[in-house]
Amino acid sequence: MDMKKWGKRLFAVSALAAMCAGGTVFAEEEITLTYMGWLDNNEDGLRAVADLYEEANPNVKIEIELLESDQYDTVYMARMASGEAADLMSIRYQEDNKKNYASGDYVADLTGQPAVGYLKEGLDQVSAYEGEIQGIPVAADCWGLWYNADMLEKLGLEVPTTIGEFRNCCETAKEAGYVPIANGLQDGWTAWMTLWTLWGKAGEADPTLFDRFQIGEATLSDVEEVRWAFDTAKEYYDAGYYPENVLGTSQDSAVQLWYNQEALFCPNGSFFLTEVEAADPDFTYGFCKQPYNEEPQEDICAQGGYTFSMAAYKQGEHVDQAIDFINFFFTPENYSVYVEKAAVIGTTVEGVTGGDSGAAKQIGECITPMNTNLHPGAAQDAATDGLAAVFAGVKTSDEVVAEMDQMLQDSLTK
């Protein structure tokens, strides 16, 4: 179907529905909606849906500005506080961020909007705070193990479902001359590839742990599963499961080992899917959850979260039109365009996966909503630096986790 005709038809249906429901009917003066997010939000996907909205609403233009992720919160909070924020924005779903958005009454409550109805069960609460829905989660994200399917078969192994099976896979690969786990720690932050996959165990024990930690309502030193992640990674390090000189190996080099058929597992995020799908078409791979229990567990958690939520600036001149765009964005026909362009894991009932591979389906099945992201940044740094220190034998997991708690307390008292 001609997209312009389809867009006009959709607009006509939407306008009729709005009038029947007593909704807003917009004037036709020319306006510009602004959208601000960070680079990982995938500009191609956002632009594709924005173009559809412009076709359906010829008087509206949408400008998209994406910042570096580490600059975004500071810049955007300053703009909101000054009344100069964009009409539409990407927001983070962590508890400390939601509290900040609510404190200034910055985001419009989307409760009852059509976009909410398209979400999978329970996902309306991802960006909910004190009874208001601040934003709609745009894409799901999780951490797990990418595996070399051909190598598993060659070694007579199956996808591991218990920690014992995982250790056996690693030991078998090592004895055959392969690197069991392709992760490099030279870059510092890439310690997350290991930590996030293992912290699913902490999330299973208490799905709210890291949310409560961010706002000072929980400490990590009291949680055995948090220390377990560091100790288990150290066990794998001592067993020789990581690349030789892992502390001096970049993540790019480690990933290349996996692509070169020299490594069995590659801990990484679901966002890795786009890169993997663009690799050698003869390379076979899959995605599984990091096993962390001795017995098989069907409901094992992959560390799951959401890359960002889409929100409307409550104090903006065009807030109603911004909300209309959000509803348009999540209409199944339009949202599927974003999912395909961005190659992400969807959050709506329709359009669950964005890739063509079986791995995309596997990722969608792995995600269990919980937050093991770690805020503030100082606590993240303590964790990543701490993993290297644990590997080197200069710190214990107890010492590292205590430093993470201290970094949080320092940030809360500033």
C-alpha positions as CSV (number, residue, x, y, z in Angstrom):
1,M,0.0,0.0,0.0
2,D,1.2,3.5,-0.8
3,M,2.6,4.8,2.6
4,K,1.3,8.3,2.1
5,K,-2.3,7.1,1.5
6,W,-1.9,4.7,4.4
7,G,-0.7,7.5,6.6
8,K,-3.7,9.7,5.7
9,R,-6.0,6.8,6.2
10,L,-4.5,6.1,9.6
11,F,-4.7,9.7,10.5
12,A,-8.4,9.8,9.5
13,V,-9.2,6.8,11.6
14,S,-7.2,8.2,14.6
15,A,-9.0,11.6,14.3
16,L,-12.4,9.9,14.2
17,A,-11.6,7.8,17.2
18,A,-10.4,10.8,19.1
19,M,-13.6,12.7,18.3
20,C,-15.8,9.7,19.2
21,A,-13.9,9.4,22.5
22,G,-14.0,13.1,23.2
23,G,-10.2,13.4,22.6
24,T,-8.2,16.3,21.3
25,V,-8.6,17.5,17.7
26,F,-5.5,19.4,16.7
27,A,-5.5,22.7,14.8
28,E,-3.6,22.7,11.5
29,E,-1.1,25.4,12.1
30,E,2.5,24.4,11.4
31,I,4.3,23.2,14.4
32,T,7.6,21.6,15.2
33,L,7.9,18.8,17.7
34,T,11.3,18.3,19.2
35,Y,12.7,14.9,20.5
36,M,15.7,14.5,22.6
37,G,17.4,11.2,23.5
38,W,20.8,9.6,23.6
39,L,22.6,7.9,20.8
40,D,21.7,4.3,21.7
41,N,18.0,5.1,21.1
42,N,18.6,4.3,17.4
43,E,18.0,7.4,15.3
44,D,17.1,5.4,12.1
45,G,14.2,3.7,13.9
46,L,12.9,6.9,15.5
47,R,13.3,8.8,12.2
48,A,11.3,6.2,10.3
49,V,8.3,6.5,12.6
50,A,8.7,10.3,12.7
51,D,8.5,10.4,8.9
52,L,5.2,8.4,9.0
53,Y,3.8,10.8,11.6
54,E,4.7,13.8,9.4
55,E,3.0,12.1,6.4
56,A,-0.1,11.6,8.5
57,N,0.1,15.1,9.9
58,P,1.5,17.4,7.1
59,N,1.5,20.4,9.4
60,V,3.9,18.8,11.9
61,K,7.7,18.5,11.6
62,I,9.7,16.4,14.1
63,E,13.3,17.3,14.9
64,I,15.4,14.6,16.7
65,E,18.5,15.4,18.7
66,L,20.5,12.5,20.3
67,L,23.3,13.2,22.8
68,E,26.1,11.1,24.2
69,S,24.6,8.8,26.8
70,D,26.9,9.9,29.6
71,Q,25.9,13.6,29.0
72,Y,22.2,13.1,28.5
73,D,20.9,13.2,32.1
74,T,22.8,16.3,33.1
75,V,21.9,18.2,29.9
76,Y,18.2,17.2,29.9
77,M,17.6,17.8,33.6
78,A,19.0,21.3,33.2
79,R,16.8,22.0,30.2
80,M,13.7,20.7,32.0
81,A,14.5,22.8,35.0
82,S,14.8,25.9,32.8
83,G,11.6,25.2,30.9
84,E,13.5,24.6,27.6
85,A,13.1,20.9,27.3
86,A,12.1,19.1,24.1
87,D,8.5,18.1,23.6
88,L,9.4,14.4,23.5
89,M,12.2,12.8,25.4
90,S,13.8,9.5,26.2
91,I,13.8,8.8,30.0
92,R,15.6,6.1,32.0
93,Y,13.5,3.8,34.2
94,Q,15.7,3.5,37.3
95,E,14.1,4.6,40.5
96,D,16.5,7.5,41.1
97,N,15.7,8.9,37.6
98,K,11.9,8.5,38.1
99,K,12.1,10.4,41.4
100,N,13.9,13.3,39.7
101,Y,11.4,13.5,36.9
102,A,8.5,13.5,39.4
103,S,10.1,16.1,41.7
104,G,9.9,18.8,39.1
105,D,6.5,17.7,37.6
106,Y,8.4,17.4,34.3
107,V,6.7,14.5,32.5
108,A,3.0,14.0,31.5
109,D,1.1,11.2,33.0
110,L,0.3,8.7,30.3
111,T,-2.1,6.6,32.3
112,G,-5.1,5.5,30.1
113,Q,-3.4,6.4,26.9
114,P,-3.8,4.0,24.0
115,A,0.0,3.3,23.9
116,V,-0.2,1.7,27.3
117,G,-2.7,-0.8,26.1
118,Y,-0.3,-2.2,23.5
119,L,2.3,-3.2,26.1
120,K,3.0,-6.7,27.3
121,E,1.4,-7.4,30.7
122,G,3.2,-5.6,33.5
123,L,5.3,-3.4,31.4
124,D,3.2,-0.3,32.1
125,Q,4.9,-0.3,35.5
126,V,8.5,0.0,34.1
127,S,8.4,3.8,34.1
128,A,5.6,4.2,36.7
129,Y,6.1,6.3,39.8
130,E,3.7,7.0,42.6
131,G,0.7,6.0,40.5
132,E,1.6,7.8,37.3
133,I,3.0,6.3,34.1
134,Q,5.9,8.6,33.2
135,G,6.8,6.9,29.9
136,I,6.3,3.9,27.6
137,P,9.3,1.4,27.4
138,V,10.5,1.4,23.8
139,A,12.8,-1.6,23.7
140,A,13.7,-4.5,25.9
141,D,17.3,-5.3,26.8
142,C,18.9,-8.2,28.6
143,W,22.3,-9.7,29.2
144,G,23.2,-13.3,28.7
145,L,25.5,-15.7,26.8
146,W,26.0,-15.7,23.1
147,Y,27.2,-19.1,22.0
148,N,28.9,-20.6,19.0
149,A,26.4,-23.3,17.9
150,D,28.8,-25.1,15.6
151,M,31.4,-25.3,18.3
152,L,28.9,-26.7,20.8
153,E,28.0,-29.5,18.3
154,K,31.6,-30.1,17.4
155,L,32.4,-30.6,21.1
156,G,29.4,-32.8,21.7
157,L,27.8,-30.3,24.0
158,E,24.4,-28.8,24.5
159,V,23.3,-25.4,25.6
160,P,23.9,-25.4,29.3
161,T,20.9,-25.1,31.7
162,T,22.8,-25.5,35.0
163,I,26.0,-24.1,36.4
164,G,27.5,-27.5,36.4
165,E,26.7,-27.9,32.7
166,F,28.2,-24.5,32.0
167,R,31.4,-25.4,33.8
168,N,31.6,-28.6,31.8
169,C,31.2,-26.7,28.6
170,C,34.0,-24.3,29.6
171,E,36.3,-27.2,30.7
172,T,35.6,-29.1,27.5
173,A,36.3,-26.1,25.3
174,K,39.5,-25.3,27.2
175,E,40.8,-28.8,26.8
176,A,40.1,-28.6,23.1
177,G,42.2,-25.5,22.8
178,Y,39.4,-22.9,22.7
179,V,38.7,-19.9,24.8
180,P,35.6,-20.7,26.9
181,I,34.5,-17.1,27.7
182,A,35.3,-14.3,25.3
183,N,35.4,-11.2,27.6
184,G,38.1,-8.6,27.8
185,L,38.6,-6.3,30.7
186,Q,41.2,-3.8,29.4
187,D,38.4,-1.3,28.7
188,G,37.2,-1.3,32.3
189,W,33.5,-0.9,31.7
190,T,33.3,-4.3,29.9
191,A,33.4,-6.0,33.2
192,W,29.7,-5.5,33.0
193,M,29.6,-8.3,30.4
194,T,30.5,-10.7,33.1
195,L,28.8,-9.0,36.1
196,W,25.4,-8.4,34.6
197,T,25.1,-11.9,33.3
198,L,25.9,-13.3,36.8
199,W,23.8,-10.8,38.7
200,G,20.6,-12.5,37.4
201,K,21.0,-14.7,40.5
202,A,20.7,-11.6,42.8
203,G,17.7,-10.4,40.7
204,E,16.0,-13.8,41.2
205,A,16.5,-13.6,44.9
206,D,15.2,-10.0,45.1
207,P,13.9,-8.4,41.9
208,T,13.7,-5.0,43.6
209,L,17.2,-5.1,45.1
210,F,19.0,-2.8,42.7
211,D,16.0,-0.4,42.4
212,R,16.1,0.0,46.2
213,F,19.8,0.3,46.2
214,Q,19.7,3.3,43.9
215,I,17.6,5.3,46.3
216,G,19.4,4.2,49.5
217,E,16.9,1.7,50.7
218,A,19.1,-1.3,50.4
219,T,22.8,-2.2,50.8
220,L,24.6,-4.8,48.7
221,S,27.0,-6.0,51.4
222,D,24.2,-8.0,53.0
223,V,23.4,-9.8,49.8
224,E,25.3,-13.1,49.3
225,E,24.3,-13.3,45.6
226,V,26.0,-10.0,44.8
227,R,29.3,-11.2,46.3
228,W,28.7,-14.6,44.6
229,A,29.0,-12.9,41.1
230,F,32.5,-11.6,41.9
231,D,33.6,-14.9,43.5
232,T,32.2,-17.0,40.6
233,A,33.9,-14.8,38.0
234,K,37.2,-15.2,40.0
235,E,36.7,-19.0,39.9
236,Y,36.3,-18.9,36.1
237,Y,39.4,-16.6,35.9
238,D,41.5,-19.0,38.0
239,A,40.3,-21.9,35.9
240,G,41.6,-20.2,32.7
241,Y,38.2,-19.7,31.1
242,Y,38.8,-16.1,30.0
243,P,41.3,-15.1,27.3
244,E,44.9,-15.2,28.3
245,N,45.9,-11.8,29.9
246,V,42.2,-10.9,30.1
247,L,43.0,-7.8,32.1
248,G,45.0,-6.6,29.1
249,T,42.6,-7.8,26.4
250,S,40.2,-5.3,24.8
251,Q,36.6,-6.3,24.4
252,D,36.9,-5.9,20.6
253,S,39.7,-8.4,20.6
254,A,37.7,-10.8,22.8
255,V,34.7,-10.6,20.5
256,Q,36.9,-11.3,17.5
257,L,38.0,-14.5,19.1
258,W,34.4,-15.6,19.1
259,Y,33.8,-14.5,15.5
260,N,37.0,-16.4,14.5
261,Q,35.7,-19.7,15.9
262,E,38.3,-19.5,18.7
263,A,35.8,-19.0,21.6
264,L,32.7,-20.8,22.8
265,F,30.7,-18.2,24.8
266,C,30.5,-14.4,24.5
267,P,28.7,-12.7,27.4
268,N,27.0,-9.6,26.0
269,G,23.7,-7.8,25.7
270,S,20.8,-8.3,23.4
271,F,21.9,-5.1,21.6
272,F,24.7,-7.3,20.3
273,L,22.2,-8.9,18.0
274,T,22.5,-6.2,15.3
275,E,26.3,-6.7,15.0
276,V,26.0,-10.5,15.1
277,E,23.4,-10.6,12.3
278,A,25.7,-8.6,10.1
279,A,28.6,-11.0,10.7
280,D,29.6,-13.9,8.5
281,P,26.3,-15.5,7.3
282,D,27.9,-19.0,7.7
283,F,28.5,-18.3,11.4
284,T,25.9,-20.0,13.5
285,Y,25.1,-18.7,17.0
286,G,22.4,-18.6,19.7
287,F,21.6,-16.8,22.9
288,C,21.0,-18.4,26.3
289,K,20.6,-17.4,29.9
290,Q,23.7,-17.5,32.2
291,P,23.1,-20.6,34.4
292,Y,23.6,-19.9,38.1
293,N,21.9,-22.8,39.8
294,E,22.9,-26.4,40.3
295,E,19.5,-27.7,39.1
296,P,17.7,-26.9,35.8
297,Q,15.4,-24.0,36.2
298,E,12.9,-23.1,33.5
299,D,12.2,-19.6,34.9
300,I,15.9,-18.6,35.3
301,C,16.2,-14.9,34.8
302,A,18.3,-13.2,32.2
303,Q,19.1,-9.8,33.5
304,G,16.4,-7.9,31.8
305,G,15.7,-4.2,31.5
306,Y,14.5,-1.6,29.0
307,T,16.8,0.6,27.0
308,F,14.7,3.7,27.4
309,S,11.1,4.9,27.8
310,M,9.4,7.6,25.6
311,A,7.8,10.5,27.5
312,A,6.2,13.8,26.9
313,Y,7.4,17.1,28.5
314,K,4.4,18.2,30.6
315,Q,5.3,21.9,30.6
316,G,5.8,22.0,26.8
317,E,3.6,24.1,24.5
318,H,2.8,21.0,22.4
319,V,2.3,18.4,25.1
320,D,-1.0,17.1,23.6
321,Q,0.5,16.7,20.2
322,A,3.6,15.0,21.8
323,I,1.3,12.5,23.5
324,D,-0.5,11.9,20.2
325,F,2.9,11.0,18.7
326,I,3.6,8.5,21.5
327,N,0.2,6.8,20.8
328,F,1.0,6.8,17.1
329,F,4.5,5.4,17.7
330,F,3.1,2.4,19.6
331,T,0.3,1.5,17.2
332,P,1.4,-2.0,16.0
333,E,1.8,-1.0,12.3
334,N,4.1,1.9,13.3
335,Y,6.0,0.3,16.2
336,S,6.9,-2.7,14.0
337,V,8.7,-0.2,11.7
338,Y,10.8,1.0,14.6
339,V,11.5,-2.6,15.8
340,E,12.6,-3.7,12.3
341,K,14.8,-0.6,11.7
342,A,16.4,-0.7,15.2
343,A,16.7,-4.5,15.4
344,V,15.5,-4.5,19.0
345,I,13.4,-6.6,21.2
346,G,9.9,-5.2,21.3
347,T,7.8,-4.4,24.4
348,T,4.4,-4.7,22.9
349,V,2.1,-7.7,22.4
350,E,2.7,-7.6,18.7
351,G,6.2,-7.4,17.1
352,V,8.2,-9.1,19.9
353,T,11.5,-9.4,18.0
354,G,13.3,-7.2,15.6
355,G,15.8,-9.6,14.0
356,D,15.5,-12.4,11.5
357,S,17.5,-14.9,13.4
358,G,16.5,-17.6,15.9
359,A,18.6,-15.7,18.4
360,A,16.1,-12.8,18.4
361,K,13.4,-15.2,19.5
362,Q,15.6,-16.7,22.1
363,I,16.4,-13.3,23.6
364,G,12.7,-12.4,23.7
365,E,12.1,-15.6,25.6
366,C,14.9,-15.0,28.0
367,I,13.9,-11.6,29.4
368,T,12.4,-11.5,32.8
369,P,11.7,-7.9,33.9
370,M,14.0,-6.8,36.7
371,N,16.7,-4.3,37.1
372,T,20.3,-5.2,37.8
373,N,21.6,-2.0,36.3
374,L,23.7,-0.1,38.9
375,H,23.4,3.6,39.7
376,P,25.1,5.9,40.5
377,G,28.1,5.9,38.2
378,A,30.5,5.9,41.1
379,A,29.1,2.5,42.3
380,Q,29.4,1.2,38.7
381,D,33.1,2.3,38.7
382,A,33.7,0.6,42.0
383,A,32.2,-2.6,40.6
384,T,34.2,-2.6,37.3
385,D,37.5,-1.6,38.9
386,G,36.7,-4.1,41.7
387,L,36.3,-7.1,39.4
388,A,39.8,-6.4,38.0
389,A,41.1,-6.1,41.6
390,V,39.5,-9.4,42.5
391,F,41.0,-11.1,39.5
392,A,44.4,-9.7,40.5
393,G,44.0,-10.9,44.0
394,V,44.4,-7.5,45.6
395,K,40.8,-7.2,46.9
396,T,38.1,-9.6,48.1
397,S,34.5,-9.5,46.9
398,D,33.5,-8.3,50.4
399,E,35.8,-5.3,50.1
400,V,34.5,-4.4,46.6
401,V,30.9,-4.6,47.5
402,A,31.5,-2.5,50.6
403,E,33.1,0.1,48.3
404,M,30.0,0.0,46.1
405,D,27.8,0.7,49.1
406,Q,30.0,3.6,50.2
407,M,29.9,5.1,46.7
408,L,26.2,5.2,46.9
409,Q,26.1,6.8,50.3
410,D,28.6,9.4,49.2
411,S,26.4,10.3,46.2
412,L,23.2,10.5,48.4
413,T,24.9,13.0,50.8
414,K,26.2,15.3,48.1
